[in-house]
Structure formats: C-alpha cells, structure tokens
Amino acid sequence: MEQILIEFASDHDLFLSYMPFLKNGGIFVRTIESYELGDDIMLEITLPDSLESSEVKGCVCWLTPVGANNGTPAGIGISFVEDKDHIRNQIEKELGRHLNSSEATLTM
C-alpha cells in the first residue's frame, strides 16, 4: 500500500482539495505519479494549524491526468475507507461554512 503525506497550509487549500460529496469524505492530492482506480492508499494528513498528522486509509476514486482539458492540476481523488482518527469530522469542523461555497474546487 502506497503512503502519501499531505500538509495543508490554509483552510482555502483544504477547501479546494476536500471531497465532501463522497460518502465517507475524501481528498484530492496533486500528483503526476501514475495511479489506477481502486489503488489502496494510506494518507497522512496534516490540517492547517495542526501540530500532528492523522492517518486515513483510502482508495483512488478519481483521476485527473496531466494536461486535463479543464486546466485542473494533475492528481488523484482518494475516498476515505478507514478513518480511525475521524479526519472527515476534523476537516468539516475546520471548513465549517465554506462547505456550502459555490467556488470551484480541484474536483467539481
């Protein structure tokens, strides 16, 4: 299982990457590495202003290839599968009112 470390510098960066429309939540990770749908990933996520990271097991559910027509950066969407640290709750608490924003994100 591949491990990916991701650190968010601001709430805005987190908002752009968070995928609330997935059943258990998810994160878009910018990368040019090649992945396949269904690949298992262990994410180590550090939220803005957090001193500690949280781990969540996920699965690749979204692919944005290099050179995508819509100008979105290359990367993968990872749906949360095992969220023992309750990172989804932490993210949604952190983002609060931003979750209902109409601003375009890196996924939709």
C-alpha positions in Angstrom: 0.0 0.0 0.0 1.4 3.4 -1.1 1.7 6.1 1.6 1.1 9.8 0.7 1.9 12.7 3.0 -0.1 15.8 2.5 0.0 19.0 4.5 -2.5 21.8 4.1 -1.1 25.3 4.7 -4.5 27.1 4.8 -8.2 26.4 5.1 -8.6 27.6 1.5 -6.1 24.9 0.3 -8.0 22.3 2.3 -11.3 23.5 0.8 -10.0 23.2 -2.7 -9.0 19.6 -2.1 -11.7 18.2 0.1 -14.3 16.0 -1.5 -17.5 16.2 0.7 -19.7 14.6 -1.9 -18.1 11.2 -1.2 -20.0 9.0 1.3 -17.1 9.0 3.8 -15.3 12.1 2.5 -12.2 12.3 0.5 -9.2 14.4 -0.6 -7.8 15.4 -3.9 -4.0 15.0 -4.0 -2.0 16.8 -6.6 0.5 14.4 -8.2 1.9 13.5 -11.6 2.6 9.9 -10.4 0.6 7.2 -12.1 -2.2 5.5 -10.2 -5.2 3.3 -11.1 -8.8 3.5 -9.9 -9.1 1.3 -6.8 -5.5 1.6 -5.7 -5.2 1.5 -1.9 -3.5 4.5 -0.3 -2.5 5.3 3.3 -2.8 9.1 3.7 -1.0 11.0 6.4 -2.8 14.4 6.5 -1.8 17.5 8.4 -4.5 20.1 8.7 -3.8 23.9 8.9 -2.5 25.0 12.3 -2.2 21.3 13.4 0.9 20.0 15.1 0.1 16.4 14.4 -0.9 14.4 11.4 -3.8 12.0 11.1 -3.8 8.7 9.1 -6.7 7.5 7.0 -6.8 4.6 4.7 -8.3 5.4 1.3 -8.9 4.2 -2.2 -8.3 6.0 -5.5 -11.7 7.0 -6.9 -10.8 10.0 -9.2 -8.1 10.6 -11.7 -7.1 13.9 -13.3 -4.4 13.3 -15.9 -1.6 15.7 -16.8 -3.0 18.1 -19.4 -6.6 17.8 -18.4 -8.8 20.0 -20.7 -10.3 22.0 -17.8 -6.9 23.2 -16.6 -7.2 21.4 -13.3 -3.9 20.2 -11.9 -3.0 16.5 -12.3 -3.8 14.3 -9.4 -5.9 11.7 -7.7 -9.1 11.7 -5.6 -8.9 9.4 -2.6 -12.1 8.3 -0.9 -11.7 7.7 2.8 -12.2 4.0 3.7 -10.8 3.6 7.3 -10.9 6.9 9.2 -9.9 5.9 12.8 -8.7 9.5 13.6 -12.1 10.9 12.4 -10.3 13.2 9.9 -13.5 13.8 8.0 -15.1 15.3 11.1 -12.0 17.4 11.7 -12.0 18.7 8.2 -15.7 19.6 8.2 -15.3 21.3 11.5 -12.3 23.3 10.1 -14.1 24.3 6.9 -17.5 25.0 8.5 -19.4 27.4 6.4 -17.0 27.1 3.4 -18.5 23.7 2.6 -21.6 25.4 1.1 -19.5 27.7 -1.1 -20.1 27.8 -4.8 -16.4 28.4 -5.5 -14.9 25.9 -7.9 -12.6 23.3 -6.3 -10.0 21.0 -7.8 -12.6 18.2 -8.3 -16.0 19.7 -9.1 
